[in-house]
Amino acid sequence: MVTLCRKDNNFLKWQYQIEFFLEGYGLFGHFDGSTIAPQKFAVLDEEGVTSEVTTGYKEWLRTDKALMSFVIATLSDDTIEYVSDSKTTRDAWLSLSNPYAMMSHAQISHLKTELQKAKKGGDSINKFLLCLKHIKDQLSVAGISISNDDLMIVALNGLPSEYDMIKTVLIALDTSISFKEFHTQLLTAE
């Protein structure tokens, strides 16, 4: 089930829930465009295109409208404006995604700067890494990919001097570790 109401500040969490829910029911194709509407009007050899709406189109339209209602039910009052002109779930999905995928160069530069300047300070390791992941996710929506290795380097650079020993150990490793292992190592050091 989708537990989040889509607001201006939680697009990625909402998107994550919506995608998994719909993929589980085999319905995400209406959103990503892979489920294309069948031909609307029947074509008869001798008559050509008729005014008779095909059964396939009626079923597709019924499903699409039900999915559109589902999406609208998960939107806050502020975000419903994004989809008010949408005729299909595909249109609605694009309208909801585009404001976040179309970040300005200044916004992207600001997020990159935040990532590079991030410091743990008095926060817990969990809170610090969650903050870094949030910035990484925002950049990802804008099409900027940050690898987990790069994120780990940023995290190490943001740690205070009392973490120097674990920083040295993690930097000296011969092989890459997963972000989960990295997180566990930092929690142990904390």
Disulfide bonds with the S-S distance in Angstrom:
none
